[in-house]
Amino acid sequence: MTDLIVVGGGIGGLAAALAAARTGCRVTVLERQDVFGELGAGIQLGPNAFHALDRLGVGDAVRDRAVRIDALRLMDGTTDETIAAMPLTGAYVTRFGNPYAVVHRADLHRPLLEACREAGVGLRVASGLVRYEQNAADVTAVLAGGQRVRGHALIGADGIRSTVRAQLVGDGEPRVSGHTIYRSVVPMDTVPRELRWNAVTLWAGPKWHFVHYPIASGEFLNLAVTRDDGAREAVAGVPVPRERVLGEFPGLGAFARRLLELGRDWRTWVLCDRDPVGTWTEGRVALLGDAAHPMLQYAAQGACQALEDAVVLGGLLDGAALDDVPQRLEKYAAARRERTARAQRVARQMGERLYHPAGRAAAERNAMLGALSVTDLYDAVQWLHGERAFTSPGAG
């Protein structure tokens, strides 16, 4: 019997497995796909993510693959004017203790996978979960093929449509945000030099916004453009014609339009999240990452919060003494609920209030953000980027 069963072999699941293995737990990861891999392209990592990765022992490996970003820039997408910019070098790194960087999702997933292998984590593919069963002594993962895996504890890290959550919480389908995102990755050598900004840049417009930044050690440019179009049906990774994407953003300014036109092989998603919930645990079972607190991408914290979850969970587990698993899992959930709920709410608010207003509301946003000093901007993200215990929701 294993000590810990982790359902889901994505970033959160592997981080949880690694954190537990480093405390001496015997861990088995169950991945429903035929291989361990990570879908998607670019991902942003704040200093809080690197603090977690350092504690997991893979911080340097991820930094080696990451692009350290000079600034976060919010632009008016219709006029090409700068609204606000937060420098991410010098004083930022000194204050927060780690860089802000961007990576290809695979360049975050791979070091976690390699570290799990080195730590002796059992990695099983084609092992989709159907349900779990538990009693006072143990928990059993029942797989699609009829196999049964027994352990002291089970962590559901199986994403926004988590099978574990469906049984534990039973709150149905995720909330469809009404926002459609189009993504493309282009080789950097096809990007004109004057457009190669070493920044995460967001162009905000009326009911749309456009984000771009370099990934894969600067070899590619990640493009993501979002429209608040009222979409009501979830869509994931569907190819769309380039002409459709270009036609969705007629008000985009000249500079950003040049970048958008570089995109090829576009795919689309309709973004989903869930409301925060107070129940993450049931006896020997707990949720982690998107299974516990799926959030919209607008605060760039989904993966960061999953990494934080893993570190806190690992700190409460000890392979030598797992006789009080339910209490330990409840302590983990209690430590994380308020912070992740705030991140979920902030992500929604950013999409509604900062990125998509029009007319007078947009002008008021521009004036409000434009009046902030760099110190003001650092203070605003202190609760998120500066947290190292991963248990404090911060003020506000």
N, C-alpha and C positions, 0 to 999 in steps of 0.2 A: 504494500500500500504506500502510495506517495503521500507526502505531507501536504502539498498544495497543487491543486488542479487549476490551471489558467485556461479559460475558454477564449480563444482569439489570439492570433499570432501577429497582430499589428504592433504599432509603436507602443501603445499602452500595455498590451499584454506581455510583450517581451520585456519591457521595463519592469513590470511587476514581477515577472519570473526571475529576472536578474537580481532585483532587490532582495527577494526572498532567498534565492540561492546563496547570496553573499552572507546571509545570516546562518547558513547551515541547513536550510530546508531542502528536502528532496522535491523537485518541482517537475511537473509534466505540463506542457503546453499542447492544447488541442486546436488545430487549425483546420477549418473546413475545406479550404482550397487544397489543390494538389501540390502546391509549392508555397513556401514562405516568401511573401513579397509584399510590396506596398504600392497601391495605386495612387495616381495623382502626380503632380509636378512639384512646384515650389511650396516651401513652408517657411514661415518666419519663426525665429527662436529668440525670445527675449533673454535677459540675464537670468531670470528665474529658471528658465529651462536649462541653461548651462550650469547653474548651481546644482540642479537635480542630476544632470548628466555627470557632473564631476563626482557626486556622491555615489553614482552607479559605476564609476570607473571608466566611463567612455567619453568624457568631455573632450579630451585631446583628440581622439579619433574623429569626432564630429567636427571640431574646429578645423582640422586638416582638410575637410571637404567643404567647409562653409565659406561663404563670401561675407566678410565683415562690411557692414553698411555704414556710410558716412552720415546719413540723415534719414529721418522720416519727413516726407514733404507732402503737405496738403495743398493742392492747386485748385483754382477755379477752372473747371473743365470747359467752360464756354468762352472765357476771356484769356486763358493761358497765364493768368496772374497768380503769384504765390499768395496763399492765404496764411500759412504758418509753416515753419520748419523747425524740427527738433534735432539738433546735432547729436550724433551718437558716438563721437570720438572724445578723447581727452577727458573733460570733466564728467561726461556721462559714464564712461567706463570706470573712472575713479569713484564716482558716487555709488554705482550699482555693482561694481566688483566683477563684472563680466561684460563681454560685448553683446551687441544686438547683431544678429547675423541671419542670413537666409541660406537654405540648402535645398537640394532636390530631396524629396521624401525618401527616396531609396538610399541617399547618403546619410540619413538618420537611422533608418531601419537596419541597414547592413551592419553597422558597428554593434547595435544591440543584439542582433542575431548571432554575430561572431562571438560576442562576450557570453551569451547564453550557452553556446556550444562549449566554450572553454570552461564554463562553470559547471558543466555536467547536467544541464537542464535537458530533460527528455522532450524532444520535439517531434510531434506526430502530425502528419498531414492527412488529408482526406478523412478527417475525424470530426464531422459536423455533429453538434449536440442536438438531441431531440428534447431532452428534459433532464432534470436532476432529481434525485431522491436522497433523503437524509433521515437520520435518526440521531439519538443522543450521542452516538459514538463516532459517526463518520458520515460522509456524503459521497454519492455515486453519480458520475456523469454517464448517462445512457446515450450512446451514439447511434447515428442513423443506420449503421450496419448491424446493430444489435450488440456491439461490444459494450462492456461496462468498465469504467475506470473509477477506482475507489480511492478516497483521500480523506485527510483530516479537514480540509477546507477547499472551497471552490470560489474562484474569482471570475465573474462575468466581465470580460473585456472585449466583447464581441460586437461593439459598434452601436450605431444609432438604432438599428433594428434588432437589438439584442434578443436572442432566444432566452437567455437567463433573465433579463428584465421582464420579458413578457410573462414568465412564470412568477417572478418575485413581486413585480409591481402591478402588471396587468393593465397598463394604461393605453393600450391600443397603438395606433400608428403615430409616427412623429407629426408634429405640427408643420404644415407646409407654409413657408414664409411669404410666398407670393413674389419672390425674387428669383430671376433666372440669371445664371452666370455662364459665360462662354470663356473657355480657356484654350490657350495655344502656347507652345514653346518654340522659339525660333533660334537658330544659331547666331551667336553674337557677331560673327564675321559678316552677316548680312545686314547688320544694324549700322546705319551711318554713325560715324564717330561722335558727332555733335548730339546724338540721341542716347549715348551710352552713359547714363547717369548711374553712379554708384550709390543709389538711394532707393528706398521703397517709396515710390511716388504714387499718390492717389489723386486723380482728377475727379472732382465732384461736380455733378450736374443735376438738373431737375429730374428726379426719379431714376438716376443712373450714376454709376461711377466706374472708373477705370484704374486698375492698379498694375504696375509693372516693376520688376526688379531682376537683377542678374542671379543666376543659379549655376550649380555644377562648376564651381571654381571660376565662374565668370565666362564659361563657354557658351551659355545659352541665356536668352532673355525670356522670363516668364511673363505672360500676358493674361490678365483676368479682367473681364469687363462684365458689369452686372447691371441688370435693368429691373426696376420695380414695376413689373408688368401685371401683377395680380395673378400669376400662375397658380393654379390650384391642384395640379397633379404632379407628384414627384417624378423626376426624370434624372437619370444618372449616366453620364458619359456617352451621350448619343451624338454621333457625328452630325455637323450642320454645315451648310455651304458658307463659304467666305462672304458671299454677297449678302446673305441674310444678316450676318453679324454687322457688316458695315452699314446696312440699312437701318439697324436698330438704334443708331446713335447719330442722327443727323445734326444735332447741335454741338457736337464735339469740336473744340477749337483746333486751329491749324496744326499746332505742335503735336498734340496728343493724337490727332488724326493720322499723322505720318507714322506714328508708332503702331496704331491699330491696324493700319494697312499692311504692316509687315507680317501679320499673323497668317498662318496656314494650318490646315488640318484641325480646324476648330471642333471642340466638343462642348456639349452643354449639360448643365445640371440645374435642377430647381432646388434651391437651398431649403433645408429643413432643420428644425431644432425641437426641443421639448421644454415645457415649463419645469422649473426646479421642483423636486419632490423631496419629502422628508424621509422616505423609506429607501435605504440602500442595502439593507441586510435582512436576512432571514436565517437565523441559526448559524450554520456553518457556511453560508453563502453571502457574497457581497458583490457589488458592482464597482466598476472602475472606468475612468475615461468617458468616451462617448456613450457607453452603456448607462452610466450614472448621470452625466450632465452634458449632453450634446448641446453645442452652442453654435451660433452663426459665426462666420469667419471674421467679422468686422473688428474684433479686438485682437485678432491673430494669436489666440490663446488656447485653442483646442488641444493641440499636442502638448503645449507647455503645461496645461493643467493635468493632463494624463500622466506626464512625467512626475509632476509633484505628487499626484496620488500614489504612484508606485513607491516613491521614497518614503512617504509617511506610512504606507502599508508595511513596507519592509522593516521599518523601524519598530513596528509592533509585533513582528513575527520572530520566532526563535525555534528553529528545528529541534532543539533539545527539549522543549517543553510546550507542547501544543494541546494541553488538556483543557484550556480555557478559550478555545477558538472563538465562540460566539461573543464573548466579552471583548476580545482583542479586535474583532471585526467591527463591533459597534463603536469602539474607541476611534478606530480609523475613520468611520463614517462621520462620527460627531466632530472630528477634527477638520474634516474637509467640506462638509455640507454648505456652510455659510459662505466660505470663500468662493467656491465654485458657483454657487447660486448668484453671487454678485457678478462674477465674470459673465454668466449667461445673460443677466439683465443688462449689463453694460454693452455687450455685443449687440443686442437688439436695439438699444437706445442709439448707438452710434449709427446704425443703418437708417434709423428713422429721423434723427435730429441733425446729424453732422454731414452725412454723405449725400442725401437726396432732396434737401429742400430747394424751393424755387422762389424767385421773386424777392419779396421783402424778407422772408424767412432766411433766404440764402445771404442777403446783404447783412442781416443782423448776425448771422453766424460768422461771416467774414470779419466783421468789426470786432466781435467778441474774441475770436481766436487771434486775430491780428494784434490785439492789445496785450497779449500774454508775453511775458519775457521767457527766456530759455529756462530760468529757474522756476518760473510758474509751470512750465510744461513738465519739467522733471518732477516737481511736487505732485502734479496731477497723476503721474504714473507710478509714484513711489510705492503705493500699496500693492501694485501688481508686479512691477519689474524688480522692486527692491526686497521683496519678501524672501527669506531664506529658511524659515521654519515651515513654511507652506501651510500654516494653520490659521493665519490671521486674515480676516476679510478686509481689513483696513477701515478707514472712516468713510462715512458717506453712504 
